[in-house]
Amino acid sequence: IWNPKKYLPFVFLLSIFTLYFFPVLFEGKTFFFRDISHFAYPMKWYLARIMTLGEWPFWYPNLLQGTPLMPLMHPGVFYPPSILFLIEDFFLAFHAYFLFHHLILMSSVFALCRYWGKSVQASLCASITSLLGGYFLSLASIYNQFHSVVWFPLILMMWQKYLAKGSLKFFCGA
């Protein structure tokens, strides 16, 4: 049976997310600073350009007079969310890439708290704190660490489920 009250926490979280990132989502603004604008943005732009040409990004010519691109952790050539850079509008793809990670963080913190048996209200508070606390937004400028840490609550939950149930799907999820 469909229960609309079950989805209220998700609507609430999505509303907070939309209000928080309103300038980025609807006004064409950006929240990026420090290393992102000087290091990540050009590297992601180059990666997107190479991907749309259908070529392999073997070499990055703009760093140290050229360096291998595929083995570098920063550009995330083989990182699955990098598929977003196939979106034709690079500015939209760049924002979608980082906003996607904030959505992952917010939803996985909520799911982990619920798995631990916390109330919906406590889970909402934890999730909103992870989004609005500023730590993760400031960590976004060091984006390879940001990409790692946003997945941690989900990985932790999958690992705990694996330890509790021993199911291979949770092991693979972790």
QUIUR-V108279 format. One record per residue. RES is the residue in one letter. PHI is phi as a letter, one per 20 degrees, with the letter a starting at -180 (none if undefined). BURIAL is + if it has 9 or more other ideal C-beta (glycine too) atoms within 8 Angstrom, else -. Layout:
BEGIN
RES & PHI & BURIAL
RES & PHI & BURIAL
END
This chain:
BEGIN
I & none & -
W & f & -
N & c & -
P & f & -
K & f & -
K & f & -
Y & e & -
L & g & -
P & f & +
F & f & -
V & f & -
F & f & +
L & f & +
L & f & -
S & f & -
I & f & +
F & g & +
T & f & +
L & f & -
Y & f & -
F & d & +
F & g & +
P & f & -
V & f & +
L & f & +
F & c & -
E & d & -
G & m & -
K & e & -
T & c & -
F & d & +
F & e & +
F & b & -
R & l & -
D & f & +
I & f & +
S & f & +
H & d & -
F & d & +
A & f & +
Y & g & +
P & f & +
M & f & +
K & f & +
W & f & +
Y & f & +
L & g & +
A & f & +
R & f & -
I & f & +
M & f & +
T & f & +
L & f & -
G & m & -
E & d & -
W & e & -
P & e & +
F & f & -
W & c & -
Y & d & +
P & f & -
N & e & -
L & c & -
L & l & -
Q & l & -
G & o & -
T & b & -
P & f & -
L & e & +
M & f & +
P & e & -
L & f & +
M & f & -
H & g & +
P & f & +
G & m & +
V & g & +
F & d & -
Y & f & -
P & g & -
P & f & +
S & f & +
I & f & -
L & f & +
F & f & +
L & e & -
I & f & +
E & f & -
D & e & -
F & f & +
F & g & -
L & f & -
A & f & +
F & f & +
H & f & +
A & f & +
Y & f & +
F & f & +
L & f & +
F & g & +
H & f & +
H & f & +
L & f & +
I & f & +
L & g & +
M & f & +
S & f & +
S & f & +
V & f & +
F & f & +
A & f & +
L & f & +
C & f & +
R & f & +
Y & f & +
W & f & -
G & n & -
K & f & -
S & f & -
V & f & -
Q & f & -
A & f & +
S & f & +
L & f & +
C & f & -
A & f & +
S & f & +
I & f & +
T & f & -
S & f & +
L & f & +
L & e & -
G & f & -
G & n & -
Y & f & -
F & f & +
L & f & -
S & f & -
L & f & +
A & f & +
S & f & +
I & d & -
Y & f & +
N & f & +
Q & f & -
F & f & +
H & f & +
S & f & -
V & f & +
V & f & +
W & e & +
F & g & +
P & g & +
L & f & +
I & f & +
L & f & +
M & f & +
M & f & +
W & f & +
Q & f & +
K & f & +
Y & f & +
L & f & -
A & f & -
K & d & -
G & m & -
S & e & -
L & f & -
K & f & -
F & f & +
F & f & +
C & f & -
G & f & +
A & f & -
END
